[in-house]
Amino acid sequence: METALPSSTPLAAPWRVAPIHQAARQLGVTSRTLRHYEDKGLVRAHRLAGGVRAYDPHAFETLRTVVALREVGLPIAAIRRLMALRSDPAAQKRELGLALAMILEDRKRDVVRLQTMLDTVGSDPAQPPFADHGAGAQESREPPARSR
């Protein structure tokens, strides 16, 4: 899957395959993350002596794209759908645009919620930041789950 996503550190040339630890380091993720992407069918690794996973240049570029898309919040299922559209670049671009627009809208809603909370905290310095909702109200230390 080729996209106009920003590239990170170029691979040292010449090379045929990069062992998983080298690929992970260059992509800024863990080896476990790369194994997970392989388990989910996003990329296929070669096997070196001893069963060590390794990635050829094409697989490495696929991983670079997957990592970039995951960093902005695209779910693995959506990435898999995008990769299935490789043979139709126009459809792939259209689908990517829609997916990124949805993520952007989610982030905008998050910013509005954060700004509202910040405004509430700063509105009355004498008021505690969390109102007591009466006896028996359950306390939650985690933010509410977001739907995606």
C-alpha positions in Angstrom: 0.0 0.0 0.0 1.7 3.2 -1.1 0.5 6.5 0.4 1.9 10.0 0.7 2.5 9.5 4.4 5.6 10.9 6.0 8.6 8.6 5.9 10.9 8.1 8.8 14.5 7.0 8.9 15.5 5.5 5.6 16.7 1.9 5.7 20.4 1.3 5.3 21.2 0.2 1.8 21.8 -2.3 0.4 19.8 -4.9 2.3 17.5 -7.7 1.4 15.6 -8.2 4.7 15.6 -6.4 8.1 15.3 -8.6 11.2 12.2 -7.8 13.3 14.2 -6.0 16.1 15.8 -3.7 13.5 12.5 -3.0 11.8 10.8 -2.3 15.1 13.6 0.1 16.2 13.5 2.0 12.9 9.7 2.2 13.0 9.6 3.3 16.6 7.4 0.3 17.8 8.1 -2.9 19.6 8.8 -6.3 18.0 5.5 -7.5 19.7 3.6 -4.8 17.7 5.1 -6.0 14.4 4.2 -9.7 15.3 0.6 -8.5 16.1 0.4 -6.8 12.7 1.5 -10.1 11.1 -1.0 -12.1 13.1 -3.7 -9.7 11.9 -2.7 -10.3 8.3 -1.4 -6.8 7.6 2.1 -7.9 6.6 4.0 -11.1 5.9 7.4 -11.7 7.3 10.2 -13.9 6.0 11.9 -16.3 8.4 15.6 -16.2 9.1 17.7 -19.0 10.7 16.2 -19.8 14.1 12.7 -18.6 13.0 13.5 -14.9 13.4 11.0 -12.7 11.5 12.5 -10.4 8.9 11.0 -7.9 6.5 11.9 -7.2 2.9 11.7 -3.5 1.6 8.1 -3.9 0.4 7.0 -5.3 3.7 8.9 -2.6 5.6 7.1 0.1 3.6 3.8 -1.6 4.3 4.7 -1.6 8.0 5.7 2.1 7.9 2.2 2.9 6.5 0.5 0.7 9.0 2.4 2.3 11.9 1.5 5.8 10.6 -2.2 5.0 10.3 -2.3 3.4 13.7 -0.6 6.5 15.2 -3.5 8.6 14.0 -6.1 6.2 15.4 -7.1 4.1 12.3 -8.3 0.7 13.5 -6.6 -2.4 12.2 -9.8 -3.6 10.5 -10.0 -0.3 8.5 -6.3 -0.7 7.6 -7.0 -4.2 6.4 -9.9 -2.9 4.2 -7.6 -0.3 2.8 -5.0 -2.9 1.9 -7.6 -5.0 0.2 -8.1 -2.1 -2.2 -4.5 -2.1 -3.4 -5.6 -3.0 -6.9 -7.9 0.0 -7.0 -5.8 3.1 -6.0 -8.7 5.5 -6.5 -11.0 3.5 -4.2 -8.2 3.1 -1.7 -7.6 6.9 -1.6 -11.4 7.5 -1.3 -11.7 5.0 1.6 -8.6 6.5 3.3 -10.0 10.0 3.0 -13.3 8.9 4.6 -11.6 7.1 7.4 -9.2 10.0 8.2 -12.1 12.4 8.1 -14.0 10.3 10.6 -11.0 10.3 12.9 -10.6 14.1 12.5 -14.2 14.6 13.5 -13.7 12.4 16.6 -10.7 14.5 17.6 -12.6 17.7 17.1 -15.3 16.5 19.4 -12.6 15.5 21.9 -11.2 19.0 21.8 -14.6 20.6 22.4 -15.2 18.3 25.4 -11.7 19.1 26.8 -12.3 22.8 26.3 -15.7 22.6 28.1 -14.0 20.8 31.0 -11.2 23.3 31.1 -13.7 26.2 31.1 -15.7 24.6 33.9 -12.5 24.1 36.0 -11.5 27.7 35.6 -15.0 29.3 36.1 -15.2 29.2 39.9 -11.9 28.8 41.8 -13.8 28.1 45.0 -15.8 25.2 43.6 -14.1 21.8 43.7 -13.3 20.4 40.2 -15.6 17.3 40.7 -19.1 17.8 42.1 -20.3 15.4 44.7 -23.3 13.7 43.1 -24.8 12.6 46.4 -24.4 9.6 48.6 -24.1 6.3 46.9 -22.7 7.7 43.7 -20.0 5.5 42.4 -16.7 7.1 41.9 -14.8 6.4 38.7 -11.2 7.0 38.3 -11.3 6.3 34.5 -12.6 8.6 31.8 -15.8 7.4 30.1 -15.2 5.0 27.2 -15.3 6.6 23.8 -17.2 4.8 21.0 -15.3 4.4 17.8 
